[in-house]
Amino acid sequence: MKNEKPMTRITSEELKSRKTLHESRTDWGKVDAIPEDELNRLIADDPDEGKGVLEIDWSKIEPVSRPAKKMVNLRLDSDMLAWFRDTGRGYQTRMNAVLRAYYEQAKDARG
């Protein structure tokens, strides 16, 4: 998933002038003015509401033991690295998963 917000740079003076690092830009007065039933309807109609939530039967989940991870230096093509980084936090874990999938397939092919 590519980050949809462009990166912005601010000066240290601008940073210090903010109330918090995560200052809200939401107009809470506007939100508070919406009747509760209308607000609930808007939330229910949100196409993104509930996305990513899976119903999982945890009783069927079996723990998987993986080998310990090791720190390595690795030279990668810059465009490939940029693509993985653009997928967001955890990109190194996803890279490991891709390599593991290749490893498992190659291992199975060899017999």
N, CA, C and O atoms as CSV, one atom per row, in Angstrom:
chain,resi,resn,atom,element,x,y,z
A,1,MET,N,N,0.844,-1.169,0.000
A,1,MET,CA,C,0.000,0.000,0.000
A,1,MET,C,C,0.892,1.234,0.000
A,1,MET,O,O,1.693,1.428,0.915
A,2,LYS,N,N,0.756,2.048,-1.000
A,2,LYS,CA,C,1.592,3.235,-1.129
A,2,LYS,C,C,1.046,4.344,-0.234
A,2,LYS,O,O,-0.165,4.537,-0.122
A,3,ASN,N,N,1.963,5.064,0.396
A,3,ASN,CA,C,1.580,6.188,1.236
A,3,ASN,C,C,0.936,7.246,0.355
A,3,ASN,O,O,1.565,7.727,-0.588
A,4,GLU,N,N,-0.314,7.618,0.646
A,4,GLU,CA,C,-1.042,8.539,-0.199
A,4,GLU,C,C,-0.743,9.995,0.129
A,4,GLU,O,O,-0.980,10.867,-0.706
A,5,LYS,N,N,-0.223,10.285,1.330
A,5,LYS,CA,C,0.080,11.660,1.707
A,5,LYS,C,C,1.492,12.000,1.273
A,5,LYS,O,O,2.424,11.235,1.518
A,6,PRO,N,N,1.653,13.155,0.625
A,6,PRO,CA,C,3.016,13.542,0.250
A,6,PRO,C,C,3.801,13.934,1.498
A,6,PRO,O,O,3.227,14.414,2.475
A,7,MET,N,N,5.099,13.730,1.460
A,7,MET,CA,C,5.934,14.091,2.588
A,7,MET,C,C,6.056,15.610,2.625
A,7,MET,O,O,6.271,16.253,1.598
A,8,THR,N,N,5.918,16.169,3.819
A,8,THR,CA,C,6.102,17.603,3.978
A,8,THR,C,C,7.240,17.849,4.949
A,8,THR,O,O,7.452,17.083,5.889
A,9,ARG,N,N,7.957,18.914,4.711
A,9,ARG,CA,C,9.057,19.292,5.590
A,9,ARG,C,C,8.656,20.542,6.347
A,9,ARG,O,O,8.039,21.451,5.793
A,10,ILE,N,N,9.015,20.574,7.627
A,10,ILE,CA,C,8.764,21.764,8.425
A,10,ILE,C,C,10.048,22.134,9.150
A,10,ILE,O,O,10.915,21.291,9.383
A,11,THR,N,N,10.151,23.399,9.498
A,11,THR,CA,C,11.332,23.851,10.222
A,11,THR,C,C,11.187,23.503,11.694
A,11,THR,O,O,10.092,23.190,12.162
A,12,SER,N,N,12.295,23.559,12.419
A,12,SER,CA,C,12.232,23.271,13.852
A,12,SER,C,C,11.365,24.304,14.566
A,12,SER,O,O,10.720,23.977,15.562
A,13,GLU,N,N,11.335,25.545,14.078
A,13,GLU,CA,C,10.483,26.571,14.683
A,13,GLU,C,C,9.006,26.209,14.514
A,13,GLU,O,O,8.213,26.359,15.444
A,14,GLU,N,N,8.643,25.729,13.312
A,14,GLU,CA,C,7.254,25.310,13.079
A,14,GLU,C,C,6.888,24.136,13.973
A,14,GLU,O,O,5.783,24.074,14.510
A,15,LEU,N,N,7.823,23.206,14.128
A,15,LEU,CA,C,7.573,22.048,14.975
A,15,LEU,C,C,7.351,22.480,16.419
A,15,LEU,O,O,6.442,21.986,17.086
A,16,LYS,N,N,8.180,23.403,16.901
A,16,LYS,CA,C,8.055,23.869,18.283
A,16,LYS,C,C,6.759,24.632,18.504
A,16,LYS,O,O,6.227,24.636,19.615
A,17,SER,N,N,6.237,25.285,17.454
A,17,SER,CA,C,5.008,26.071,17.601
A,17,SER,C,C,3.756,25.201,17.656
A,17,SER,O,O,2.702,25.678,18.077
A,18,ARG,N,N,3.843,23.953,17.245
A,18,ARG,CA,C,2.691,23.051,17.309
A,18,ARG,C,C,2.423,22.665,18.752
A,18,ARG,O,O,3.343,22.538,19.560
A,19,LYS,N,N,1.140,22.478,19.064
A,19,LYS,CA,C,0.776,22.081,20.428
A,19,LYS,C,C,1.309,20.685,20.730
A,19,LYS,O,O,1.847,20.435,21.809
A,20,THR,N,N,1.156,19.795,19.785
A,20,THR,CA,C,1.672,18.439,19.920
A,20,THR,C,C,2.201,18.022,18.560
A,20,THR,O,O,1.925,18.674,17.554
A,21,LEU,N,N,2.958,16.940,18.529
A,21,LEU,CA,C,3.455,16.440,17.246
A,21,LEU,C,C,2.318,15.927,16.373
A,21,LEU,O,O,2.424,15.926,15.147
A,22,HIS,N,N,1.237,15.494,17.000
A,22,HIS,CA,C,0.111,14.913,16.259
A,22,HIS,C,C,-1.112,15.812,16.390
A,22,HIS,O,O,-2.200,15.354,16.737
A,23,GLU,N,N,-0.921,17.069,16.114
A,23,GLU,CA,C,-1.995,18.049,16.241
A,23,GLU,C,C,-3.126,17.694,15.276
A,23,GLU,O,O,-2.896,17.477,14.087
A,24,SER,N,N,-4.330,17.640,15.795
A,24,SER,CA,C,-5.492,17.275,14.996
A,24,SER,C,C,-5.883,18.411,14.062
A,24,SER,O,O,-5.859,19.579,14.451
A,25,ARG,N,N,-6.235,18.074,12.855
A,25,ARG,CA,C,-6.730,19.067,11.905
A,25,ARG,C,C,-8.238,18.935,11.730
A,25,ARG,O,O,-8.832,19.575,10.863
A,26,THR,N,N,-8.850,18.098,12.564
A,26,THR,CA,C,-10.283,17.872,12.490
A,26,THR,C,C,-11.031,19.050,13.098
A,26,THR,O,O,-10.654,19.541,14.162
A,27,ASP,N,N,-12.068,19.497,12.442
A,27,ASP,CA,C,-12.922,20.556,12.981
A,27,ASP,C,C,-13.956,19.873,13.880
A,27,ASP,O,O,-15.039,19.500,13.429
A,28,TRP,N,N,-13.603,19.716,15.157
A,28,TRP,CA,C,-14.465,18.988,16.087
A,28,TRP,C,C,-15.779,19.708,16.337
A,28,TRP,O,O,-16.773,19.066,16.679
A,29,GLY,N,N,-15.808,21.027,16.175
A,29,GLY,CA,C,-17.067,21.768,16.311
A,29,GLY,C,C,-18.066,21.322,15.266
A,29,GLY,O,O,-19.254,21.177,15.552
A,30,LYS,N,N,-17.579,21.104,14.048
A,30,LYS,CA,C,-18.424,20.617,12.954
A,30,LYS,C,C,-18.938,19.204,13.255
A,30,LYS,O,O,-20.111,18.895,13.046
A,31,VAL,N,N,-18.036,18.362,13.748
A,31,VAL,CA,C,-18.413,16.985,14.073
A,31,VAL,C,C,-19.446,16.975,15.188
A,31,VAL,O,O,-20.435,16.245,15.113
A,32,ASP,N,N,-19.224,17.787,16.232
A,32,ASP,CA,C,-20.153,17.845,17.359
A,32,ASP,C,C,-21.525,18.360,16.952
A,32,ASP,O,O,-22.524,18.035,17.593
A,33,ALA,N,N,-21.584,19.168,15.884
A,33,ALA,CA,C,-22.858,19.727,15.426
A,33,ALA,C,C,-23.717,18.707,14.679
A,33,ALA,O,O,-24.911,18.936,14.491
A,34,ILE,N,N,-23.137,17.591,14.253
A,34,ILE,CA,C,-23.889,16.568,13.520
A,34,ILE,C,C,-24.684,15.741,14.521
A,34,ILE,O,O,-24.113,15.242,15.491
A,35,PRO,N,N,-25.997,15.585,14.307
A,35,PRO,CA,C,-26.797,14.744,15.215
A,35,PRO,C,C,-26.240,13.319,15.258
A,35,PRO,O,O,-25.710,12.820,14.266
A,36,GLU,N,N,-26.367,12.675,16.415
A,36,GLU,CA,C,-25.755,11.356,16.614
A,36,GLU,C,C,-26.254,10.315,15.620
A,36,GLU,O,O,-25.463,9.511,15.126
A,37,ASP,N,N,-27.566,10.315,15.314
A,37,ASP,CA,C,-28.086,9.320,14.369
A,37,ASP,C,C,-27.506,9.536,12.970
A,37,ASP,O,O,-27.227,8.570,12.259
A,38,GLU,N,N,-27.322,10.805,12.573
A,38,GLU,CA,C,-26.711,11.106,11.275
A,38,GLU,C,C,-25.243,10.689,11.255
A,38,GLU,O,O,-24.758,10.146,10.262
A,39,LEU,N,N,-24.536,10.948,12.361
A,39,LEU,CA,C,-23.132,10.557,12.475
A,39,LEU,C,C,-22.989,9.033,12.369
A,39,LEU,O,O,-22.096,8.542,11.679
A,40,ASN,N,N,-23.860,8.290,13.046
A,40,ASN,CA,C,-23.829,6.819,12.967
A,40,ASN,C,C,-24.108,6.329,11.555
A,40,ASN,O,O,-23.508,5.352,11.108
A,41,ARG,N,N,-25.031,7.009,10.837
A,41,ARG,CA,C,-25.315,6.627,9.454
A,41,ARG,C,C,-24.099,6.882,8.573
A,41,ARG,O,O,-23.770,6.060,7.717
A,42,LEU,N,N,-23.430,8.015,8.777
A,42,LEU,CA,C,-22.231,8.323,7.999
A,42,LEU,C,C,-21.132,7.292,8.237
A,42,LEU,O,O,-20.443,6.873,7.307
A,43,ILE,N,N,-20.983,6.897,9.481
A,43,ILE,CA,C,-19.972,5.882,9.805
A,43,ILE,C,C,-20.339,4.549,9.167
A,43,ILE,O,O,-19.474,3.866,8.618
A,44,ALA,N,N,-21.604,4.175,9.234
A,44,ALA,CA,C,-22.055,2.896,8.667
A,44,ALA,C,C,-21.907,2.877,7.149
A,44,ALA,O,O,-21.659,1.823,6.563
A,45,ASP,N,N,-22.060,4.047,6.505
A,45,ASP,CA,C,-21.956,4.132,5.044
A,45,ASP,C,C,-20.513,4.258,4.559
A,45,ASP,O,O,-20.265,4.227,3.354
A,46,ASP,N,N,-19.563,4.400,5.478
A,46,ASP,CA,C,-18.154,4.561,5.105
A,46,ASP,C,C,-17.661,3.283,4.429
A,46,ASP,O,O,-17.675,2.218,5.046
A,47,PRO,N,N,-17.224,3.374,3.163
A,47,PRO,CA,C,-16.781,2.165,2.465
A,47,PRO,C,C,-15.533,1.538,3.084
A,47,PRO,O,O,-15.266,0.356,2.864
A,48,ASP,N,N,-14.766,2.311,3.853
A,48,ASP,CA,C,-13.561,1.772,4.492
A,48,ASP,C,C,-13.847,1.181,5.872
A,48,ASP,O,O,-12.983,0.516,6.443
A,49,GLU,N,N,-15.023,1.406,6.408
A,49,GLU,CA,C,-15.356,0.914,7.742
A,49,GLU,C,C,-15.304,-0.617,7.773
A,49,GLU,O,O,-15.955,-1.285,6.971
A,50,GLY,N,N,-14.538,-1.150,8.689
A,50,GLY,CA,C,-14.450,-2.598,8.878
A,50,GLY,C,C,-13.483,-3.292,7.954
A,50,GLY,O,O,-13.287,-4.501,8.070
A,51,LYS,N,N,-12.862,-2.552,7.024
A,51,LYS,CA,C,-11.897,-3.195,6.131
A,51,LYS,C,C,-10.708,-3.672,6.943
A,51,LYS,O,O,-10.270,-3.006,7.880
A,52,GLY,N,N,-10.207,-4.804,6.580
A,52,GLY,CA,C,-9.035,-5.336,7.256
A,52,GLY,C,C,-9.383,-6.144,8.502
A,52,GLY,O,O,-8.500,-6.738,9.122
A,53,VAL,N,N,-10.660,-6.172,8.871
A,53,VAL,CA,C,-11.061,-6.945,10.033
A,53,VAL,C,C,-11.502,-8.322,9.552
A,53,VAL,O,O,-12.435,-8.444,8.758
A,54,LEU,N,N,-10.838,-9.333,10.032
A,54,LEU,CA,C,-11.154,-10.694,9.613
A,54,LEU,C,C,-11.766,-11.468,10.769
A,54,LEU,O,O,-11.386,-11.290,11.927
A,55,GLU,N,N,-12.707,-12.318,10.440
A,55,GLU,CA,C,-13.250,-13.236,11.438
A,55,GLU,C,C,-12.336,-14.458,11.438
A,55,GLU,O,O,-12.245,-15.172,10.440
A,56,ILE,N,N,-11.664,-14.692,12.553
A,56,ILE,CA,C,-10.699,-15.778,12.641
A,56,ILE,C,C,-11.126,-16.763,13.711
A,56,ILE,O,O,-11.451,-16.373,14.833
A,57,ASP,N,N,-11.124,-18.043,13.362
A,57,ASP,CA,C,-11.381,-19.095,14.344
A,57,ASP,C,C,-10.043,-19.447,14.982
A,57,ASP,O,O,-9.288,-20.266,14.457
A,58,TRP,N,N,-9.758,-18.818,16.122
A,58,TRP,CA,C,-8.466,-18.971,16.776
A,58,TRP,C,C,-8.235,-20.381,17.296
A,58,TRP,O,O,-7.092,-20.748,17.569
A,59,SER,N,N,-9.291,-21.186,17.441
A,59,SER,CA,C,-9.115,-22.550,17.952
A,59,SER,C,C,-8.369,-23.439,16.955
A,59,SER,O,O,-7.815,-24.470,17.335
A,60,LYS,N,N,-8.353,-23.038,15.672
A,60,LYS,CA,C,-7.685,-23.836,14.647
A,60,LYS,C,C,-6.274,-23.347,14.334
A,60,LYS,O,O,-5.583,-23.929,13.498
A,61,ILE,N,N,-5.850,-22.285,15.000
A,61,ILE,CA,C,-4.534,-21.716,14.739
A,61,ILE,C,C,-3.466,-22.507,15.484
A,61,ILE,O,O,-3.582,-22.761,16.683
A,62,GLU,N,N,-2.435,-22.886,14.757
A,62,GLU,CA,C,-1.314,-23.599,15.373
A,62,GLU,C,C,-0.094,-22.689,15.334
A,62,GLU,O,O,0.202,-22.081,14.305
A,63,PRO,N,N,0.616,-22.597,16.460
A,63,PRO,CA,C,1.811,-21.752,16.468
A,63,PRO,C,C,2.856,-22.281,15.486
A,63,PRO,O,O,3.031,-23.489,15.328
A,64,VAL,N,N,3.531,-21.361,14.842
A,64,VAL,CA,C,4.575,-21.714,13.886
A,64,VAL,C,C,5.907,-21.232,14.439
A,64,VAL,O,O,6.050,-20.077,14.838
A,65,SER,N,N,6.862,-22.122,14.456
A,65,SER,CA,C,8.185,-21.754,14.933
A,65,SER,C,C,9.070,-21.469,13.728
A,65,SER,O,O,9.202,-22.305,12.834
A,66,ARG,N,N,9.668,-20.299,13.708
A,66,ARG,CA,C,10.570,-19.916,12.634
A,66,ARG,C,C,11.981,-19.801,13.198
A,66,ARG,O,O,12.157,-19.547,14.390
A,67,PRO,N,N,12.963,-19.983,12.363
A,67,PRO,CA,C,14.343,-19.787,12.823
A,67,PRO,C,C,14.553,-18.340,13.279
A,67,PRO,O,O,13.862,-17.430,12.823
A,68,ALA,N,N,15.500,-18.145,14.170
A,68,ALA,CA,C,15.825,-16.794,14.629
A,68,ALA,C,C,16.294,-15.948,13.448
A,68,ALA,O,O,16.914,-16.456,12.514
A,69,LYS,N,N,15.996,-14.671,13.502
A,69,LYS,CA,C,16.433,-13.772,12.438
A,69,LYS,C,C,17.839,-13.268,12.740
A,69,LYS,O,O,18.239,-13.151,13.898
A,70,LYS,N,N,18.581,-12.971,11.671
A,70,LYS,CA,C,19.936,-12.446,11.796
A,70,LYS,C,C,20.034,-11.142,11.038
A,70,LYS,O,O,19.415,-10.971,9.989
A,71,MET,N,N,20.814,-10.229,11.575
A,71,MET,CA,C,21.067,-8.950,10.921
A,71,MET,C,C,22.091,-9.188,9.807
A,71,MET,O,O,23.123,-9.824,10.021
A,72,VAL,N,N,21.785,-8.661,8.608
A,72,VAL,CA,C,22.709,-8.792,7.476
A,72,VAL,C,C,22.774,-7.466,6.721
A,72,VAL,O,O,21.859,-6.646,6.793
A,73,ASN,N,N,23.858,-7.281,6.008
A,73,ASN,CA,C,23.949,-6.199,5.026
A,73,ASN,C,C,23.600,-6.817,3.691
A,73,ASN,O,O,24.102,-7.888,3.351
A,74,LEU,N,N,22.748,-6.159,2.932
A,74,LEU,CA,C,22.268,-6.719,1.686
A,74,LEU,C,C,22.138,-5.604,0.664
A,74,LEU,O,O,21.531,-4.571,0.949
A,75,ARG,N,N,22.688,-5.795,-0.496
A,75,ARG,CA,C,22.563,-4.799,-1.556
A,75,ARG,C,C,21.349,-5.153,-2.410
A,75,ARG,O,O,21.233,-6.265,-2.925
A,76,LEU,N,N,20.456,-4.188,-2.548
A,76,LEU,CA,C,19.220,-4.393,-3.293
A,76,LEU,C,C,19.079,-3.322,-4.358
A,76,LEU,O,O,19.640,-2.234,-4.222
A,77,ASP,N,N,18.344,-3.614,-5.408
A,77,ASP,CA,C,18.043,-2.609,-6.417
A,77,ASP,C,C,17.231,-1.496,-5.762
A,77,ASP,O,O,16.296,-1.762,-5.007
A,78,SER,N,N,17.593,-0.249,-6.056
A,78,SER,CA,C,16.959,0.885,-5.372
A,78,SER,C,C,15.456,0.970,-5.643
A,78,SER,O,O,14.689,1.332,-4.751
A,79,ASP,N,N,15.028,0.639,-6.870
A,79,ASP,CA,C,13.600,0.720,-7.174
A,79,ASP,C,C,12.812,-0.340,-6.403
A,79,ASP,O,O,11.695,-0.085,-5.952
A,80,MET,N,N,13.399,-1.531,-6.256
A,80,MET,CA,C,12.722,-2.586,-5.511
A,80,MET,C,C,12.618,-2.218,-4.034
A,80,MET,O,O,11.572,-2.407,-3.414
A,81,LEU,N,N,13.708,-1.691,-3.475
A,81,LEU,CA,C,13.692,-1.284,-2.075
A,81,LEU,C,C,12.675,-0.169,-1.851
A,81,LEU,O,O,11.939,-0.185,-0.865
A,82,ALA,N,N,12.636,0.794,-2.760
A,82,ALA,CA,C,11.673,1.897,-2.646
A,82,ALA,C,C,10.241,1.371,-2.680
A,82,ALA,O,O,9.385,1.835,-1.927
A,83,TRP,N,N,9.985,0.395,-3.560
A,83,TRP,CA,C,8.641,-0.174,-3.650
A,83,TRP,C,C,8.246,-0.833,-2.337
A,83,TRP,O,O,7.137,-0.616,-1.848
A,84,PHE,N,N,9.134,-1.633,-1.761
A,84,PHE,CA,C,8.820,-2.275,-0.485
A,84,PHE,C,C,8.634,-1.235,0.616
A,84,PHE,O,O,7.707,-1.347,1.418
A,85,ARG,N,N,9.494,-0.233,0.666
A,85,ARG,CA,C,9.359,0.813,1.697
A,85,ARG,C,C,8.034,1.544,1.562
A,85,ARG,O,O,7.421,1.918,2.563
A,86,ASP,N,N,7.590,1.749,0.325
A,86,ASP,CA,C,6.314,2.433,0.096
A,86,ASP,C,C,5.122,1.634,0.605
A,86,ASP,O,O,4.032,2.182,0.767
A,87,THR,N,N,5.320,0.343,0.858
A,87,THR,CA,C,4.216,-0.455,1.395
A,87,THR,C,C,3.989,-0.166,2.867
A,87,THR,O,O,2.998,-0.620,3.438
A,88,GLY,N,N,4.891,0.583,3.491
A,88,GLY,CA,C,4.674,1.012,4.874
A,88,GLY,C,C,5.454,0.204,5.881
A,88,GLY,O,O,6.333,-0.595,5.558
A,89,ARG,N,N,5.082,0.458,7.121
A,89,ARG,CA,C,5.749,-0.179,8.248
A,89,ARG,C,C,5.711,-1.702,8.114
A,89,ARG,O,O,4.693,-2.272,7.722
A,90,GLY,N,N,6.807,-2.340,8.435
A,90,GLY,CA,C,6.880,-3.796,8.336
A,90,GLY,C,C,7.372,-4.286,6.991
A,90,GLY,O,O,7.261,-5.471,6.677
A,91,TYR,N,N,7.918,-3.373,6.192
A,91,TYR,CA,C,8.327,-3.771,4.840
A,91,TYR,C,C,9.436,-4.823,4.870
A,91,TYR,O,O,9.493,-5.671,3.980
A,92,GLN,N,N,10.314,-4.789,5.870
A,92,GLN,CA,C,11.385,-5.786,5.942
A,92,GLN,C,C,10.804,-7.171,6.231
A,92,GLN,O,O,11.294,-8.176,5.716
A,93,THR,N,N,9.772,-7.215,7.047
A,93,THR,CA,C,9.096,-8.488,7.325
A,93,THR,C,C,8.452,-9.022,6.050
A,93,THR,O,O,8.490,-10.225,5.791
A,94,ARG,N,N,7.856,-8.123,5.246
A,94,ARG,CA,C,7.267,-8.563,3.975
A,94,ARG,C,C,8.339,-9.055,3.014
A,94,ARG,O,O,8.127,-10.028,2.291
A,95,MET,N,N,9.502,-8.382,3.002
A,95,MET,CA,C,10.594,-8.849,2.153
A,95,MET,C,C,11.030,-10.245,2.582
A,95,MET,O,O,11.296,-11.105,1.742
A,96,ASN,N,N,11.102,-10.463,3.880
A,96,ASN,CA,C,11.468,-11.781,4.402
A,96,ASN,C,C,10.426,-12.822,3.974
A,96,ASN,O,O,10.777,-13.948,3.621
A,97,ALA,N,N,9.150,-12.443,4.007
A,97,ALA,CA,C,8.082,-13.376,3.622
A,97,ALA,C,C,8.196,-13.762,2.150
A,97,ALA,O,O,7.971,-14.917,1.790
A,98,VAL,N,N,8.546,-12.790,1.294
A,98,VAL,CA,C,8.727,-13.082,-0.133
A,98,VAL,C,C,9.890,-14.057,-0.316
A,98,VAL,O,O,9.776,-15.030,-1.061
A,99,LEU,N,N,11.002,-13.795,0.359
A,99,LEU,CA,C,12.154,-14.695,0.255
A,99,LEU,C,C,11.818,-16.083,0.796
A,99,LEU,O,O,12.236,-17.090,0.225
A,100,ARG,N,N,11.061,-16.140,1.899
A,100,ARG,CA,C,10.673,-17.432,2.476
A,100,ARG,C,C,9.777,-18.196,1.501
A,100,ARG,O,O,9.945,-19.403,1.330
A,101,ALA,N,N,8.833,-17.513,0.864
A,101,ALA,CA,C,7.942,-18.182,-0.095
A,101,ALA,C,C,8.756,-18.763,-1.249
A,101,ALA,O,O,8.496,-19.883,-1.686
A,102,TYR,N,N,9.736,-18.012,-1.743
A,102,TYR,CA,C,10.602,-18.501,-2.810
A,102,TYR,C,C,11.391,-19.713,-2.319
A,102,TYR,O,O,11.492,-20.722,-3.017
A,103,TYR,N,N,11.943,-19.606,-1.124
A,103,TYR,CA,C,12.715,-20.696,-0.521
A,103,TYR,C,C,11.856,-21.960,-0.397
A,103,TYR,O,O,12.290,-23.048,-0.776
A,104,GLU,N,N,10.643,-21.813,0.132
A,104,GLU,CA,C,9.755,-22.979,0.317
A,104,GLU,C,C,9.427,-23.621,-1.022
A,104,GLU,O,O,9.431,-24.847,-1.139
A,105,GLN,N,N,9.143,-22.812,-2.026
A,105,GLN,CA,C,8.810,-23.351,-3.344
A,105,GLN,C,C,10.014,-24.042,-3.965
A,105,GLN,O,O,9.883,-25.130,-4.524
A,106,ALA,N,N,11.177,-23.427,-3.873
A,106,ALA,CA,C,12.380,-24.041,-4.440
A,106,ALA,C,C,12.742,-25.320,-3.698
A,106,ALA,O,O,13.175,-26.298,-4.308
A,107,LYS,N,N,12.562,-25.311,-2.385
A,107,LYS,CA,C,12.871,-26.501,-1.565
A,107,LYS,C,C,11.934,-27.643,-1.949
A,107,LYS,O,O,12.376,-28.785,-2.068
A,108,ASP,N,N,10.632,-27.350,-2.146
A,108,ASP,CA,C,9.666,-28.379,-2.530
A,108,ASP,C,C,9.949,-28.914,-3.938
A,108,ASP,O,O,9.749,-30.099,-4.202
A,109,ALA,N,N,10.413,-28.047,-4.839
A,109,ALA,CA,C,10.703,-28.442,-6.214
A,109,ALA,C,C,11.886,-29.390,-6.274
A,109,ALA,O,O,11.946,-30.264,-7.139
A,110,ARG,N,N,12.819,-29.219,-5.364
A,110,ARG,CA,C,14.000,-30.083,-5.339
A,110,ARG,C,C,13.702,-31.462,-4.762
A,110,ARG,O,O,14.432,-32.426,-4.992
A,111,GLY,N,N,12.615,-31.525,-4.010
A,111,GLY,CA,C,12.214,-32.838,-3.471
A,111,GLY,C,C,12.777,-33.158,-2.201
A,111,GLY,O,O,12.508,-34.230,-1.659
